[in-house]
Amino acid sequence: MAGLLQNKPLLCDNIPWVEALRQKGRRAFEEQGLPTAKTEYWQYTKPRDLNADDFVMQNSEDYEFLTRDEHHHCDCGGNCSCGHHDETEGIDLNNRLLPFDAYYLYFANGMFIPMYPALPAGVEVKPLAEALADGEAKPYLGKLVDIEKHPFAALNTAYLEEGVFLRIQAGVKLNKPLVIWNHTEVDDENVFYNLRHLIILETGAEAEIFEYSDYCGAEKSRYFANSVNEIFLSADAVLRHYKLQDEAYKANHVALTAVRAKAAARYHNFCFQRGANIGRNEVIVNLCEEQAAAEVNAAYKMSGWATLDFTTDIEHLAPATFSDQLVKGVVDGDARGVFQGKIEIHPDCVATEGHQLHRAILLSDTAEVDVKPELKIYADDVKCSHGAATGELDEDQLFYMQSRGIDVDEARRILVEAFLDDVLLKIENEAIRAYVKSRV
């Protein structure tokens, strides 16, 4: 644990409330330590590799392009000759563009690159450090995450510095997705970094956000990416939040997203996990007022010795609130898939619906899936369901396809894609869906 707690110089270290929050996070992590098999929501995912004592925490001054006094404004996504995109310190920022139109924010090894897209009026984006310095972050930081129960969120809080503060004003509808792209590129260092994003949608605002974590570098690179999102949705706000996790196969990726949805707000989440040694994405949604709704879906696909974990906690705190979850996984080799899903309907929350389904396919005799669905219902007049099923590819279908001249590997690929298709259709944006499907 000592390798994760270092005396790293941080920005805004002279602001009392920021330093107090950091110290609170440090104490909470020291008291909890790393999760063990006895930690309820970590019993299937053991972060053993995080006991390493060789973590390297980089500082923003290590990178020339991360100076805080220059704000480059460019709407090209990196694929141009505008001079705002350089190859610096071994990190290539050229051609950082996905095959769909979007606004782009870039991080390199967990540090913000000060290039800003030309956003519409009513959309405010700034680095977290600026929001700490001017106090805009203060009403939001730590309000949705209990760091006494989430050790990695506590660790993230101890290093508050990097991330994005995003606010969309009332009634504003973002006309194309906002991409938050975190690119990791390391060689022989066990890099450790933390990201904290604050996302606020005011009344009637609407947006799509695509989080993308990718990697380029030495094949056996080890690193630890630890991120926390706190998302505040005011009445009638709509957020479609997509994520693609495509880390190095020896990386560790731990992410927590906490959402508060007010009256008639709608939160749509989709996460596709396909890379990491340990990849854990946890989503907590509090449906606080009537007609608030959440749709939380995910897919995972892995092999080798990976463990990919998708954990959810949906709290129905008001009557007439709605949630739905569909999670599908494909596991090969000696890998392990984990799904833990909790729906809790609080007293007097009548006319509420909560549904949850997990299905997985095992492609080898040594693959494993651990599922823990959980319903806690303290109200009458509700509709709830949960289910889980794990199986193998249909041998009859494989035989039929081979009899038509399709080799076994191609037949398996087609059947896997067909199995995941209905959950991928939960991605409403067709261009983002097509890109995610291309990575299956």
N, C-alpha and C positions, 0 to 999 in steps of 0.2 A: 504493500500500500504506500510505502514511502516514495516509490517511483512516481506515483500519481499526485503527490502533494509536494510541490516545489515552490521555492520563493522566486516566483517569476515577476519581474517588473510589469505593472499593468497601467494602462491609461486611466485617467480620472482617479488616481489613488489619493488625491487630496480632497475629495468630496466626501464628507462624513457619512451620509446615508448610503453611498455606494460601498464604502469600505466596511461599514457595519453589516451590510447585506452579504458581502463577500466573506467576512469573518463568521457570520452565522452559517453560511454554506460549508465552510471549512470544518467548523465544529460538528455540524450534522453528519458530514462524511466520516470524520474521525470516530464519532460515536457508533455509527452503523457499520463501517467497514465494507468490504466487498460482500455481495450476496453469497450465501452458501446454499447447500441442499435443504437446509432448514428454513430458508427464506421462502415464504409461501409462493410468491409469484416468480421465483427464480429456481424452483425445484427441478425443472427440466433443462434449464439453460445455465451452465456453470461457467462463469467468466474466469476460468483458471488462468488463462494467458495474461490476465491483467495484473497478476502478481509480479510481473517483471519489474526490475529496478533500473532498466536502461532506457526509460522514456526520455525523449528529447522534446522540449517545448520551445518552439521558435518564437522570436520576437519580431514585431512588425518592422523594426529598424533594420532587420537583416535583409530586407528586400527594398531595392531602390524604388520600385513602382508602387510601393504601399505607403508613400508619404501622405500625411494627413492634410497638407496644405494645398494640394492640387485636386480639383474635381474635373475629370474629363467627361464631357457629355457627348455621347455617341449612340445612335440608334441602329447601328449596323450589326450588332451581335458579334463583332470581332472579325468578320469576313470582308475586310476592306483595306484600303491603304491610307487611312486617315491619320496615321501616326500615333494613335492612342493605344495601339496593340503592339507589344514588344515581346521579344524572347529574352527574358531576364532571369538570371539565376537558374537557368536550366528548365524553366517552366515556359512552354510554348503557348502563347495566348492567341496565336493565329488560328483561323478557321474554327473558332469556338461558336458554332452556329448549328442549331438543330433544324430539321427539315420542316419547320413550320414557323409562321410569323409570330413573333413574341417580343416582349421587353426583357432584357437580360441584365441580371446582376451576377457578378462573378466573385468567387472566393478561390484562392489558391492555398492549399495546405491549411485551410481554416482561417485564412486572413483575407479581408475584404480588399478587392482591387478597385480603386476609386474611379470607376467609369460609370456614368449614369445615363440611362436611356432618357429620351425626351418623352416624359410621361404626360398624360392629359391633365388638365386643370382639376384640382380637387384630389389629386393623388400625391401623397407625401412619402418620400423614401429618404432615409438617411442611415449612415452606419450607427450601430448601437452605441458606440463610444460617444458620438455627438448627442444622441438622445439621453445618455447618462449625464453629459456635461451641462446640457441646457435644462435638464429636469423633466423632459417630456416622458421619459420611460418610468419615472417614479410611480405614477398611479397604477402601473400594470405589472411591473416586474415582481414575480413571486406570488402573484395573487391567485393563480390557478393551480399551482404545483405545491404539494406538501413535501418539502425537502426532508422532513423527519421520517418519511416513509419511502422516499425514492433516493437512494444513495448517489446514483449517478447524476440526478438533477441537483443534488447538494454539491457534488463535485463541480458541475457546470457553473453553479452559482458562485463558487469560490473563485472562479476565473472569469467572471463577467467582464467582457471586453469586446469580443467579436460577434457580429451578427447584424441583423437588419431591423430597423424600426419602420414599419409600413402602416400608414393610416389612409383610409379611403373615406372621403367625406360623404355625408348623407346624400343619398340619391344618385351618387356617381356610379356608373357601370363601366368597368374597365373593358375596352373594346378588343383586347387580345390578351393571351396569357402572359403572366409575369414569371419568368424562369429564374429560380435561385440555384445557381450552378456551383457546386463545390468540387473542384478538381484537386485530386491529391497526386503528387508526384515525388516519390522519395526513392533512395537507393538502399543504403545500408543502415539508415537510422530508424529507430523505433519512435516515430513522430507521434505526439499526442496533442490534440487540440480540441477546443470546445466552441460551439456555436450556439448563440441564443437569438431567436427571432421573435419579435413582438409584432403581431398582425391585428389591426383594429379596423373593423368595418362598421361604419356608423349606420344609422337607420336607413334602410332601403338600398344600401350599397351592394354592389355585386362584382365578383372577380373570380378569375381562375389563376391558381398558382401551381407551378410545376417545380418541385424540388428534384434536383438531379445530382447524385453523388457518383462520380466516376474516378477512374484511376489510370495512371500510366507510369511505368517505371520498372524497376527490377521485379522479376517474377515472384520472388519469395519475400518481398517487402512486408514488414510488419508495421502497423500503425493503429492508432485508436482514435476514432472520430466519435465525439460525444456531443449530441445536439439536443436542444430543448426548444419547442415552439409553444408560445402562449398566444391563443387566438380568441379575440373578443368579438362576438357578433351581436350587434344591436338588433332591435325589432325589424323584421322583414329583410334582414341582410341575407345574402346568398354567397357562400364560398364553395367553389369546387376545387379541391386540394388533391393534387396528384403527386406521387413520388416514385422515382426509380432509383433503387439502391443497387449499384453495380461496382462494388469495391473489389480490391485485390483479394485473392483467395486465402491469404493469411492475415487479412485485416480484421479489426474488431470495430463494429459499428453499433452504437447504442443510441437510440433516439426516442424521445418522449414528446408527444403532442397533446396539449391540454386545451380544451375548447369550452367556452361558455356561450350558450345560445339563448337569446331572449325571445320574446313573443314572435312566433311565426318565422323565426330565422331558420335557415336550412344550411346544413353542413354536409357536403359530400366528400368523402375521403376514399382514395384508392392508393394502395401501396403495392409495388411489385418488387420483390426481393430476389436477386439472382446472384449476388456475390458477397463474400465475406467468410472468414473463419467462424466468427460469431456475429450474427446480424440480428438485432432485436429492435423491433418497432412497436412502441406502446402508444395507444390512443385512448385518451380519457375525454369523455364528452359529458358535460352537465347541461341537461335540457331544463332550463330554469323557469320558463314561462309557457303558457298554453300555446299550442300549435307549433312549438319548436320541433324540429325534426333532424335526424342524423342518419346518414347512410354511410356505413363504414365497411369497405370491401378490400380484399387483398388477394394476391397470388404469390406463391413462392415456388422456385425451381432450383434444385441444387444437387450436387453429387460430392464425391470426395469424403472429407470428414467434417463438412460444414454443419453448423447448427443455425437454422433460421427460425426466428421466434416472432410471432405476431400476437400481441396481447391487447385486449380491449377492456374498457370499463365504462359502460354507458349508464349514467344516473338519470332516471326520470324523476325530476323534482317538482313537477307541476302536472295537473290534469291535462288530458288531451295532448300528450306528447308522443312522438313516434320515432322508432329506430328500427333499422334493418341491417343485417350483416351477412355477407357471403364471402367465405374464404376458401380458396382451393390451393392445394399443393401437389408438387411432383418431386419425389425424393428418390435418389439413386445412390449407388455406392454404399458407403458407411455413414451417410449423412443422416441428420435428424431434423424433422420439422416439428414445430411446436405451435399450437394455437390454444390460448387461454382467453375465453370470452365471458365477461360478466355483464348481466343486465340486472339493474336494481330499480324496482318501482317502489317509491316511497309511499308512506301512508297518505290516503285521500287523493292519490293521483289516478282518479277514475278515468274511464274512456281513453286509456293509454294502450299503445301497442308496442311490443318489442319482439323481434324475430332474429334468429341466428342460425346459421348453417355452415358446417365445415365438411369438406370432402377432400380426400387425398388419394393419390396413387403411389404405390411403392414399386419401383422398377428393379429392385434387387432383393435378395434374401436378407441382406444385412442392413437395409434401410429401416428407419424407424420414424414413427409419428406419435407424438404425445398430445392428447387433446383433453382440455378441461373446460367444458361448458358449464356455466353457472347462472341460475336464475334466482333472484331474491325478490319475492312479491309480497308487499305489505298492503295491498289495496284490492278491493273487489272491482268487478266490471272492467276487466282488462283482457287483452288478447296477447298471449305470449307463446312462443315456441322456440325450441332449440333442437338441433340434430347434428350427428357426426357419423361419417362413414369413411372407411379406409379399405382399399382393395388393390387389385392389380389390373394391368391391361388385359382386355378380353382376348384370350388365345384364339378363339374362333375368328374374331375380326382380323387378327394378325395373320392367321392361316389363309383367310380369304384374300387379303391383299397380296400376300406372297404368291398365291395361285394366279393372280392377275399380273405377275411380273414385277411387283414392287419389292425391292429388297427389304430385309427385316429392319435395318436402321431407319430407312425412310418411312416404313410403315409405322414404326414406333413414334417417330417425329410427328406424323400426321395425326395419330391418335392422341398424343399429348396435346397438340394444338387444339384439337376438337374438344378435349376435356376442359381446357382452360377458356374456351371461347366465350361461354356465357358470363363468366366473371369479368373478362376483359371488356365485354360490352357495357359494363357499368361505367366505363370511362366515357362521359358524354361528348367530350371534344374529339371529333373524328380524327383530326391530324395527330393529336397526342396519342390516341388509341392506336393508330397505325404505327407510330414510332415505338410504342411499348411492345406491340405485337412483334415487331421486327427484332426485338431483343429476346424473345422467348426461346 
